[in-house]
């Protein structure tokens, strides 16, 4: 009968988790893809399918959150601009 120590299973789990992280993100010294530089092919469809779905979702979520922040507008400036653009109303 083969005797395997529990420390071996712990080491194996840590190794598998490391391999999973490397497979998803790349090695820790590797500079990961950014939103601004993920296009590495002239074929748009290839660029879209080559990104990690979790990264793409993260980018989309950040953009969604950024779009929800509207700057406040001064009503006085708004009225002046409205009169300038639409003088007959």
N, C-alpha and C positions, 0 to 999 in steps of 0.2 A: 504494500500500500504506500502511496506517495504522501509524504508529509510536507505541507506547505505552510509556512509561518504567516500569521496575519500581517506582519510588517510588509511582506511581499505584496499583498493585496492593496495595502495603503499606498505603497510606492507605485504600483501599477495604475491605481486610480488617479494619482497625481499626474503620472505620465500621460494618461489618456485625456485628462482635462487640459493639459498643456498642448497636446496634439490637436485637440478640438479648437482651442483658442487660436493656435497658429493657422489652422485650416480656415477659420472664419475671418481673421483679421490680417494674418501675415505675421512674420516674426517680429519680436518686440523692437528690434533695431530698424525694421522696415518702415518707411514713411507711407502711411496709408493713403488711400485715395481721398481726395477732397472734392467738394461739390464743384469747385471751380476748375478742377483739373482731371476729372474722371474720363474725359473723352480722349481715348487713345487710338481710335480707329476712325476712318472717314465714313464708315458705314454706321448710320445712326442706330439701327436695330441692334447691332452687335454691342454698341456702347450701353444700350438700355438693358440688355439681358446679362451683361457681364458684371454689373454691380451686385453686391450682396443685397438681398432683399431687406435685411434689417438696416443696413446703412441707408438704402434708398428711402425706407420709411422714416428713418431718423431725420434725413435731410428734408423730406416733405413736411414732417411735423414741425421742424424748426421754422421753415418758411411760413407755414400756416400760423404759428404763434406770432411771427414777426408781422404778418399782415393784419393781425387783430389789434395792434397798437397804433391808434390814430393820434396824430398830434392835434392839440387843441387849436382852433382857429379863432382869431379875434373877430368879433362880429362887426366892429367898425371897419376893419380892412375888408371884410366880406361885403359889406354894403357899398363901399367905395368901388370895389372891383365889379360888383353887380351893376352899378350905375354906369361904369365905364364900358362894360361889355354889352349891356342891354339898355341903351339909353331910352328906348321908347316904352319900356315897361315901368 
